[in-house]
Amino acid sequence: MAQITDLHMTTDPETRPYVPWKLIGDFMTDTFRAVGVPADDAALCADVLMESDRRGIESHGCNRFKPIYIDRIVAGIQKPVTEYEIIKETPTTIVADAHDGMGMVASHKMMTALIEKAKALGMAMGAIRNSTHYGIAGYWATMASDAGMIGLTGTNARPSIAPTFGVENMLGTNPLTFALPTDEPFPFCIDCATSITQRGKIEYFARAGMDTPAGMVIGRDGGAMTDSDLILKELVAGGAALAPLGGIGEELAGYKGYSYATVVEILSAALQGGQFLKALTGVGPDGEKRPYHLGHFFLVVNPEFFCGEAAFRKTAGDILRELRASQKAPGHDRIYTAGEKAYMTWLWRKDRGVPVGEAVQKEFIELRDRYGLDYTFPFE
């Protein structure tokens, strides 16, 4: 196996306090249980959130624990107990209904089954309807790469992206995520939205009291919006929209991001006969909150049925190493490949824990006190 060197950071740029992994995992698990999530499901959901923080993708980690999961369960628009129902199944396909339960629980069941099918028959694909936010998409794709297979997943979401030459939020941030096994210590994993940024990142900016960089969000007048708190309100009200990958209009090829977002929307909805676009707002005709009814799709490909797993891993690794060894631009001493920075972040954080900002600290304390949980945090 080729070895990756020089992946450890030498100085700590972090100013927020770290919370040990076990402490934060136990706390989130117990809080999930306090709102009715079964113990095993609660531990899984906590692990999905922590995996995002392990990789340094803080927009989908503990920052989202309260507002995206706990608050929605309490509001009654997401069920804590997941009734996972298989609607249709063949030797290589599954269609399932999550019945507005925990999207992470339904997705784990789906990927576990698809990996077993792909082991036997080379490929398997599945889709879930009536689901909820399934966490970091890369978690599901890397379930496949951890098993020596290729993983692909995508999900639709509440409308956020405007189509090219439009200003109305129509499409979700709709990630199209791949994980490929390699002969290196980490897989190649590309996990990103089909918009320039995603709602979770703007939520992070708002919590940190930061403006959103100009060019990421457009208003109904076609101009850029930067006030993060206002953007979050207007994304719900329909007065703001995220720009697709590439940016506004055609000059920087924003139509490419728009089209990829549309691919994800179609596959997330059409394979399982689910809802799409404006039906996913989570808001009823009278402004009341309602379930999101999201759709997800998953594909697993077993390289053993092609050139073989070992050969696939080596070729993939060779490609990545050649890319990183290519000529660097002036002022840059290294080139990265997808998944490398996430691995570096994990090496740095694995013995330190999760950095937690003031807004999330307050949320943790509030939830602890609300549910009478016996925890003391290092930031108190």
Secondary structure by P-SEA (a helix, b strand, c coil): cccccccccccccccbbbbcaaaaaaaaaaaaaaacccaaaaaaaaaaaaaaaaaccccccccccccccaaaaaacccccccccccccccccbbbbbcccccaaaaaaaaaaaaaaaaacccccccccccccccccaaaaaaaaaaacbbbbbccccccccccccccccccccccbbbbbbccccccbbbbbbcccccaaaaaaaaaaccccccccccccccccccaaaaaaaaaaaccbbbbccccccccccaaaaaaaaaaaaaaaccccccccccccccccccbbbbbcbbbbbbbbbbccccccaaaaaaaaaaaaaaaaacccccccccccccaaaaaaaaaacccccccccaaaaaaaaaaaaaaccccccccc
